[in-house]
Amino acid sequence: MALTLREAKYPAVQYVPRKDVDMTLLERTDHLTYCPYKGDCAYYSVPAGGERSINAVWTYEEPYAAVSAIKDHVAFYPDRVDAIEERP
């Protein structure tokens, strides 16, 4: 089940369980960022999406305890992917 995370003035973000994502369609990148509330963030690109889909997916592999529920989840930038499909 996806989790919704709301932070301050930012739009809500859906974190999708990695087990529900075809990770073979994503490519890990070297891009890393840090959030003082969630921890270190790693990124994936969607090769099929071309240039605009570089670093389109992010994940907190070892999030801080306060947001530990997002571990093993990924989130997608809505302007960098064409669609997210739910399949049976």
C-alpha positions in Angstrom: 0.0 0.0 0.0 1.3 3.5 -0.9 1.9 5.9 1.9 1.2 9.6 1.7 3.7 12.0 3.3 2.8 15.6 3.9 5.5 18.1 4.7 5.0 21.8 5.5 3.9 23.7 2.4 4.9 21.0 -0.1 2.4 19.0 -2.1 1.7 15.5 -0.6 4.0 12.8 -1.9 3.0 9.2 -2.5 5.6 6.6 -1.5 5.0 3.3 -3.3 6.4 0.0 -1.9 9.4 -1.2 -3.8 7.8 -4.6 -4.0 5.0 -3.1 -6.1 7.4 -1.4 -8.5 9.1 -3.1 -11.5 12.6 -2.0 -10.4 14.1 -3.6 -13.5 12.7 -0.6 -15.4 14.7 1.8 -13.3 18.4 2.6 -13.3 20.2 3.7 -10.1 22.2 6.9 -10.5 25.0 8.5 -8.6 22.9 11.4 -7.5 22.4 11.7 -3.8 20.8 14.4 -1.6 20.3 14.8 2.1 17.1 15.9 4.0 17.5 16.9 7.6 14.1 15.3 8.4 14.3 12.0 6.4 18.1 11.4 5.9 20.1 10.4 2.8 18.2 10.1 -0.4 19.2 7.9 -3.4 17.8 8.3 -7.0 16.8 6.3 -10.0 16.2 7.2 -13.6 13.6 5.8 -16.0 15.7 5.1 -19.1 12.5 4.7 -21.3 11.6 8.3 -20.4 14.7 9.9 -21.8 16.4 13.1 -20.5 13.4 14.3 -18.5 13.2 11.1 -16.5 16.8 11.3 -15.1 16.6 11.1 -11.3 12.8 10.9 -11.6 12.5 8.4 -8.7 13.8 8.8 -5.2 14.1 6.6 -2.1 15.3 6.8 1.5 16.9 3.5 2.1 17.7 4.2 5.8 15.3 6.9 6.8 15.3 8.5 10.2 13.1 6.8 12.8 10.4 9.5 12.6 9.7 8.5 9.0 10.8 4.9 9.1 7.5 3.9 7.4 8.9 5.1 4.0 11.8 2.6 4.1 11.6 0.2 1.1 9.4 2.7 -0.7 10.0 4.9 -3.7 8.5 8.2 -4.9 8.2 9.6 -8.4 8.4 13.2 -9.6 5.0 13.7 -11.3 6.6 16.0 -14.0 9.2 13.4 -14.9 7.1 10.3 -15.6 4.2 9.9 -18.0 2.1 7.5 -16.0 2.1 5.2 -13.0 0.0 2.1 -13.7 -1.5 -0.2 -11.2 -1.5 -3.8 -12.4 -3.2 -6.8 -10.9 
